[in-house]
Amino acid sequence: MRRVRLKVLSPPRAVLLSYLALIVFGTLSFRFLPLTRSELSLVDALFTATSAITVTGLSVIEIQELTPAGQVFLMALIQIGGLGYMTLATFFLITLRRRIGLKERLILSEALDYPGLYGLVRFLRRVVPFVFIAEGVGFLLLWLYWEVAYSLENAPFQALFHSISAFNNAGFTLLPEGVEPFRSDPVVNLIFATLIILGGLGFFVINDLYLFFRGRVKRVSTHTKLVLYSTVILILTGWVGLLLTEFFHYPFWSLDWKEKLLTTFFLSVSSRTAGFSTVDLSYLSESSLFLLTLLMFVGASPGSTGGGIKTTTFVVLLLAVVSYIKGREEVVVFNRSIGQRQIYRAMVVMVLSVAYISTVNLLIDRFEEKDFLSTIFEVVSAFSTVGLSVGENRLSFCANFSDAGKLLIILTMIVGRVGILSFAMALIGKESETPIRHPEARLLL
């Protein structure tokens, strides 16, 4: 019985169960508490709670239909989902000077994608306050600017909600027209983009940069370098790519150059993680939607508030392909070799992700019989917990899905938030290593 219990409470399963418990709590709250102006169906309540806790941002209801209490509750779910229930609970236990056991450390390490257990408590003490400070600065900047420049109604709460939503890469907005009215405003674009990027870098990178600038380490880690370089390159690639794919495409090209540059830059930043958009995506060309699908699939960096296969997974596989073509025995980045186990893990994540997305997309396409590109765009957006959609009237494309289609999207958001590999390990479990080594097979590839 002891072995069975330990297996059930393995770190991947504990993380999955914590998210499921939060989703159940959120669903019952949206369904039975006076958080909405009209009663939600059980599926819509489940969808809304899942989208908030997985910080996705897809919506099958008008967010403006939430009562003030519902909006506060939604904001709380986004904050808890972005940092993780285990992260917040452990941080408060540390604050109360409670001892954190080995099992809790293992679960926390899994939830944060933290390498090992050494320094985990100190890491948490630095990261969680940084999150609140970043959100607080974003809140103050948005509040002051919206109050002065736009006289926005209920500016303090709007600023707080959008700061939390942006940093946690959730993509939810309470504004009737979303952030589209700020398309040509460089200040709002810059504040949102900065919060999104900080939330998408990953807590390990933030901690590493903090130690470097405080002089506690002489250089940043290879992981941090890889994340920073890949983030900049992906943003620039998406920015230039969107300008090219929308070249002379009406109505986007009818915007002036300032709006063109700001819109494409913001969409490039937001598409990998956040889900905010200053333009109606249904007006974009098919090539632009396909490019955004690729950017969403790559997603954010490990240990961040974003989803996707992660930037490091994408770069490691790309470097492995280049090294193999050049005939090199090892994969090297910044004069450091990448272990075969890491390459193997990246390959597994890629294969599982493609297989899962393909399966879900085929099922939804069969159930709903809707446009294929729009469907796969929605599935990838859910899997990468981005929240971009080609839906109309501030609703996501999946708002018109049947309950079966919505349930598949709900499952996809959960898989994307937990991580496809962690989800698979939580379901299947992990076998112990065996000392037996089999003869090598010779295959033709």
C-alpha positions, 0 to 999 in steps of 0.5 A, spaced: 500 500 500 505 504 501 508 503 494 501 505 491 501 511 495 507 514 493 506 513 486 499 516 486 502 522 489 508 523 485 510 530 483 507 530 476 500 527 479 500 532 485 501 538 480 496 535 476 491 534 482 492 541 484 490 544 478 484 540 477 482 541 485 482 549 483 478 548 477 473 544 480 473 550 486 472 555 480 467 551 476 462 550 482 463 558 484 462 560 477 456 556 477 452 557 484 455 563 486 452 570 484 459 572 480 455 572 473 449 577 471 446 570 468 446 563 470 452 559 466 451 552 464 456 547 467 460 546 461 461 554 460 462 555 468 468 549 467 470 552 461 471 559 464 474 557 471 479 552 466 481 558 462 482 563 468 486 558 472 490 555 466 492 563 464 489 562 457 484 567 456 479 563 451 472 565 453 465 563 451 462 568 455 462 576 455 467 577 461 463 584 462 457 579 464 461 578 470 459 582 476 464 586 480 465 580 485 466 575 479 471 580 476 475 580 482 474 572 483 477 571 476 483 576 477 484 571 483 484 565 479 489 568 474 494 570 480 493 563 483 493 559 476 499 563 474 504 562 480 501 556 481 497 553 488 503 550 490 508 556 489 503 560 493 502 555 499 509 554 500 511 561 500 506 563 505 508 557 509 516 559 508 513 566 510 510 563 517 517 560 518 514 553 517 519 547 515 518 545 508 519 537 507 522 533 501 515 531 498 513 539 498 520 541 495 519 535 489 512 538 488 514 545 488 520 543 483 516 540 478 511 546 478 516 551 477 521 547 472 526 548 477 533 544 476 534 540 483 532 542 490 538 546 492 537 553 493 529 552 492 527 556 498 531 562 497 529 561 490 522 562 492 523 568 497 526 572 491 521 570 485 514 571 489 516 578 491 518 580 484 512 578 481 508 582 486 513 588 485 512 587 477 505 587 477 505 593 482 509 597 478 505 595 472 498 597 476 501 604 478 503 606 471 497 603 467 492 607 473 496 613 472 496 613 465 489 611 464 487 616 469 490 622 466 490 620 458 483 617 457 479 618 464 478 611 464 472 609 468 474 605 474 481 606 472 484 603 479 481 596 478 482 596 471 489 597 471 490 592 477 486 587 473 490 588 466 497 588 470 495 581 473 492 579 467 498 581 462 504 579 467 501 572 468 500 572 460 492 570 461 489 575 456 483 576 459 480 584 459 474 587 462 474 593 457 468 592 452 473 593 446 479 590 449 485 593 448 484 595 441 483 602 442 490 603 444 493 600 438 496 607 436 498 608 443 506 606 444 505 607 452 500 602 453 503 597 448 510 598 452 507 597 459 503 591 456 509 588 452 514 589 458 509 585 463 508 580 458 515 579 456 517 578 464 512 573 465 514 569 459 521 569 461 521 564 466 522 565 474 529 561 473 531 566 468 529 572 473 532 569 479 539 568 475 539 575 472 537 578 479 543 574 482 548 577 476 546 584 477 547 584 485 554 581 483 552 574 487 554 570 480 560 572 475 556 570 469 549 568 467 547 561 466 547 558 459 539 557 460 538 564 461 543 566 455 539 561 451 532 564 453 534 571 452 537 570 445 531 566 443 526 571 446 529 577 442 530 573 436 522 570 436 519 577 437 523 580 431 522 574 427 514 575 428 514 582 428 518 582 421 514 576 419 507 579 420 509 585 416 511 581 410 505 577 411 500 583 411 504 587 406 498 590 402 493 586 405 487 590 406 484 592 411 490 591 416 495 595 411 490 601 411 493 603 418 498 608 418 505 606 419 505 608 426 499 603 427 502 598 423 509 597 427 506 597 433 500 592 432 505 587 429 510 588 434 505 587 440 502 581 436 509 578 435 510 579 443 503 577 445 502 571 440 507 566 444 504 567 451 499 572 452 493 573 448 492 580 448 491 583 441 490 590 438 487 588 432 481 583 430 484 577 428 479 575 423 481 580 418 488 577 418 491 573 412 491 566 412 499 566 412 499 571 418 494 566 422 499 560 420 505 564 422 501 566 429 500 559 430 507 557 429 509 562 434 504 560 439 506 553 438 513 555 440 510 559 446 514 562 452 520 559 456 520 554 462 518 555 469 514 561 466 506 563 466 506 561 459 505 555 455 507 552 448 513 547 447 517 552 450 523 556 447 529 552 449 525 546 447 525 549 440 532 551 440 535 545 442 531 541 437 533 546 431 541 546 434 540 538 434 538 538 426 543 543 424 549 539 428 547 532 425 547 535 418 554 538 419 556 531 421 558 534 428 558 528 434 555 533 439 550 539 440 554 546 442 551 552 444 555 558 447 561 553 448 557 548 452 555 541 450 547 539 450 546 532 453 543 527 449 538 526 455 536 533 454 535 532 446 531 526 447 527 530 452 526 535 447 524 530 442 519 527 446 516 534 448 515 535 440 512 529 438 507 528 444 505 535 442 504 534 435 501 528 436 496 531 441 494 537 437 493 533 431 488 528 434 484 534 438 484 538 432 481 532 428 476 530 433 474 537 433 474 538 426 469 532 425 465 534 431 464 541 429 465 541 421 468 548 421 474 552 418 480 547 419 485 553 419 481 557 425 480 550 428 487 548 429 489 556 431 484 555 436 487 548 439 494 551 438 492 557 442 489 552 448 494 548 448 499 553 449 495 557 453 495 563 449 488 565 448 488 568 441 482 567 437 479 568 431 472 569 434 467 574 433 464 579 438 469 578 444 468 571 444 473 566 442 472 561 436 470 555 440 464 559 443 460 556 438 462 549 439 458 543 442 459 541 449 464 536 446 468 541 442 468 545 449 470 539 453 476 538 448 478 545 449 478 545 456 482 538 456 487 541 452 488 548 456 489 543 462 494 539 458 498 545 456 498 548 463 501 542 466 505 540 460 505 535 455 510 531 458 508 532 465 501 530 464 503 524 460 508 522 466 502 523 471 497 518 467 502 513 465 507 513 471 515 513 470 518 506 471 524 505 474 531 504 470 533 497 469 541 495 468 539 490 462 542 493 456 539 490 449 543 488 443 543 494 438 538 494 432 541 496 425 535 500 422 535 503 415 532 511 416 
